[in-house]
Amino acid sequence: MIKILLVEDDAPLLEVMHCLLEAEGYEVCPAVNGKQALELFDTSQPDLVISDIMMPEMNGYELLESIRTLKQGITVPFLFLSARTERSDVDLARSLGVDDYLFKPFDASELINAVRARLDRRRIVELFDTRSAHLQTVIMLANVIETRDPYTAGHLERVRHLALNLAVALNWNTEDMAILEFGAILHDIGKIVVPSQVLKKTGPLTEEEWLLMRQHPAIGAKMLEGVDHLKSAIPYVFHHHECWNGSGYPSGLVGEKIPREGRLLAIVDAFDAMTTNRPYHDCMPAADALDELARYRGVFFDPVMVDAFLQTYRL
């Protein structure tokens, strides 16, 4: 449960805010002055601090400055509540590292919206910190696949670029975009179990070889199940060969029953496959590949996503 350290010396206002935040599902640690709040900060380890400025014993500025000197307090979002609207007060608060400023009087919706905005921003920051920490390792792992199949060199980077551009066109949020990046890079990770001679084969695959190749989405998804920070990328890995009309694999899902992650990746993966040399075909011009996507919109591919791809792709 998300913890909020709530600091306010006006007892009735403190009680009202306490009730509002608890009703939203937050765990609230109340304090009536900065000194008490600083002691609670160390023991409660809150996800957000909401504090009045003018308080006895230790005011809000002093509390903020003290928290920012603590290792665990550097990145905790801090929201000031105050009736002081002078520019000098706002500038001082920001110089000390405040994240937001809510002026009194405010209504319940303003408080809840400000809290949600700060917590959402922190979640995104943490997500991108995780992304930065793991991205190079993920790319290194995915490159193992490409080194086994020289015909797909650069495929993962191109798919990542195309997928991110399409997600922007579809108005996906920042958090989803970060997960998409991992999914695009790792979508073929299951091919690590496919023999190189099958990956590099120039002629038609035998039935046995085809069955082996079709296992790579499920194998890749299984590989990611034990990696907590990559589990959210599994829909990209497992469903990128599903088709809109149900003719795809591994589940044969139809239309919007296919997770949107798989529907998006199917488009960009197919486009890159058509526009690069493969053992089984020569590349075609991008304009021809776009025509193929348009031809099979609503057949193999999500028609809305195809339309977005056609509108945003630059030849």
N, C-alpha and C positions, 0 to 999 in steps of 0.2 A: 504494500500500500504506500502511496506517495505521502511523504511527511512534509508539513508546512509549519515553519516556526513563525508564529503570529505575535507581533509585539505592538502593544497599544496601551497607553496609560488611562485612557477613557474607558472605564469598566463597562458601561452599557454598550458602547460601540464594539469593544472587544468581544462581548458576548454575542452580539448580532453577527459579526463576521465569523466567529467560531461556529455558530449554528449553520450559517450559509455554506461554509467550506465543508463541514462534516456532511451536510446534506448532498454535496457533490461527490462524496466518497473519499475525501481526503482525511488523513490523520492529522489533527491539529495539536501543536504544542504551544499553549499560550504563555505569554510573559508580559509583565506590566512595566518593565523598564529595560534599558539596554544591558545593564549589568546582569540581570537575571537571564536575559536572552542569550548573552555570551556564554554563560554557564550551561544553558540548555543546548546550545549549538553543539558543544563537544559531546554531549551524551546522546542527543537525539539524532545527530547527523541528518539534518533535513534536506529535502530536495529543492526547497524554495524558502526564502525568508521574505516576509512582508512586515514592514516596520514603519511606525510613526517616526517623525523627526524630533519634535520637541517633547522630551520626556525627562523625568528626574533621574539623578544618579549617573546615567550615561545616555546621551542623546543618540539619535539615529545616525548622525554623521560619524560619531565615535564608534558606534557599533559596527557600521559598515567598514570603517577603516581597520578595526580590530579583526573582523572576520576575514578580510582580504589578506591579512598578514599570515593567516593560518594556511598550511598546505592544503587541507581539505576544504578550505573556504574560498579558494581562488576562483573556482568555476561555478560555485553555487549561485543561481539567479537570485537577485536582490531587488525587491520592489518597494519603493517608498510611498507612503501615504502621508499627505500633508496639505494643510490649508495655505501654506506659504508658496506663492506663485511668482515671487520675484525672480528675475533672470539669474541673479547672482546665486540664489539658493539652488536652482536647477543646475547651474554650471558647476557648483561645488560638489553636488551629489554625483554628477557624471565624472568629474575628475577623480573621485574616489572609487569609481567602478560600479555605480548603480546600473541596473539593467532597464528599469522603467520607473515612471513617476506617475502616480495616480492622485489627482487633486481632489480634496474634500470640498464640498460634499459629493459623493458618488453613489450610484444606485447598485443594486445587487448584480445586475447583468454586467456592468462595467468592471466590477471586481472579479467576477468569474471569468470574463473574457480576458482580462489582463493576466490572470493566473494561468489560464490555458495557453495563452500565447507564450508566456515565459517558459512553461514546462515543455511545450512543443519544440521551442527553439533549443532547449537543452538536450532533448532527445535526439534532435537532428545533429547537433554538435557531437554528441557521444557516438552516434551512428557513423559520422564521418571520421571520427578518431579511430574507431574500430576498422573502418574501411582503409584508412591510411596504413594502419598497422598490419593489415592482412593482404592488401592488394598485390604487393610484389610477390608474396609467397604464392598467391593464387595464380598469378600470371606465370610464374616459374613452373608450377604444377601443370598448367594447361599447355605450356610450351613443350612439355614431354610428348604430348599427343602430336603436335605439329612436327616434331623432329622425326616421328615414326612415319609420317606421311608428307613427303616434300611437296606434293601437289596442293596441299592446303596451307602452305606457308603464308602467314599473314591473315588467314581466314578469321581467326578469333578477334584480332584487332579491328578488322573491317566490320565484322558483325556487331561488335560492341559499339562502334561509331554509328552505324546505321540504326541500331536499336535505340540508342540514346536520342538520336534525332527524331525518330518516329514517336518515342514516348513524349518528347517535348511537344510535338504536334498534337498529341492526344491529351495534353494537359495533365500528365501524371505529376504527382507531387514529388518533392525533393527526396523524401524517404524512399518512395518506390523506385526512384531513379537510381539510388545507391544500390538497392537490391538487384535491380535490372543489370547493373554493370557486372556484378558477380555472376549472375545467371548467364549472361551473354558469353563471358569468358569461359565458363565451366560447362557449357551445354553439351559438349562432346567428350567430357571426361571419361565416360564409360567405354570409349573406344580403346582405352588402355588395355583391355582384355582381348581385343580383336587382333588376330595375327597380322603382321605387317604385309604378308603376301596377299591377304584379303583386301587390306586397305589400298594396296598399290595395284591391284589386278586391273588390267586394261580391258579384258573381255567381260562378258556377262557372268554374274555370280551364279554358282550352283545353288540349288535349293538349300543345301546345308549351310553354305557360306552366307546366303541371304538371311536365314534364320539366326545365324550368329550375329550378323550386323544389326539386325533388328532388336537385339537384346541390349544395345548400348544405352538407350535412355533409362531403362529400369536399373541397369548395373550402375550407371552414374548416379542416379537418385539414391540408391542404396549406399553408395560410398559417402554421400553427403549427410546421411541420417545421423551419423555419430559426431558431426561437427556442428556445434551449437550455432555459431555465427554464420553458417552457410545453409542452415535448414530452410530459410526463407527463399533460397534460390532454387529449391528442388522443383517447383512447377515448370521452370524454364528447361531444366534438364530432362524431366520425365515426359513433358508434353510437346516438345518442339517439332515432333513428326506427326502430330495429329492433323487431320484434315477437316475442313468445314463440313464436308458431306459425309463424314464418318468412315472414310476409306483409309485413314491413317493408323498409326500404331503408337504406343503399345495398347491403348485402351479402346480405340475405335470410337471415340467420343464425337458427338455431332454438335455443330453450331456453337452457341454460347455455353454449352456444357463443357466445352474445352476451356480451361482457365485462360484468362486473358494473357497471362505470361507466355503460354505456349502459342497462342494465336499470333502474338506480336513477333515472337522469335521465328515462327515458321515462315513468315514473309521475308524477313531480312536474311535468314539463312538460305532460302531458296534463291533470292536475288543474287547473293554473293556466289552461290554455286553455279548459277547460269552465266555469270560474268567473269568467271575465272576458269583456267584450264584444269580439267580433271582427267584422270586416267580413262574415263568412259566417254568424254566429250570435249570438244574444243570450246573455248569461251565464245559468247555472243556479245554483240554491242549492247551497251546499257539500254539504249532506246528499245531494242528488241526484247530485252528482259522485262522492261516496264510494260510492253505490250502483252507479254505472257502473263504477268501478274493481273493486268486488267481483264484478260481473257478468262482467267480462272478465279476471279473474284466471285464469291458466293458458291464456288465449287470446291476448291481446295483451301481457299483463304477467306478470312473474315472480310466481308465487303467494305465495311466502314474503315477498317485499318488499312486496307489496300488503297482506298481513296485518299486517305491521309498521307500514305507513303508516296503516291503518285503526285500529290500536290506539293510535297515538301522536298522530294529528291531533286538534286541539282546535277544535270549531266556534265 
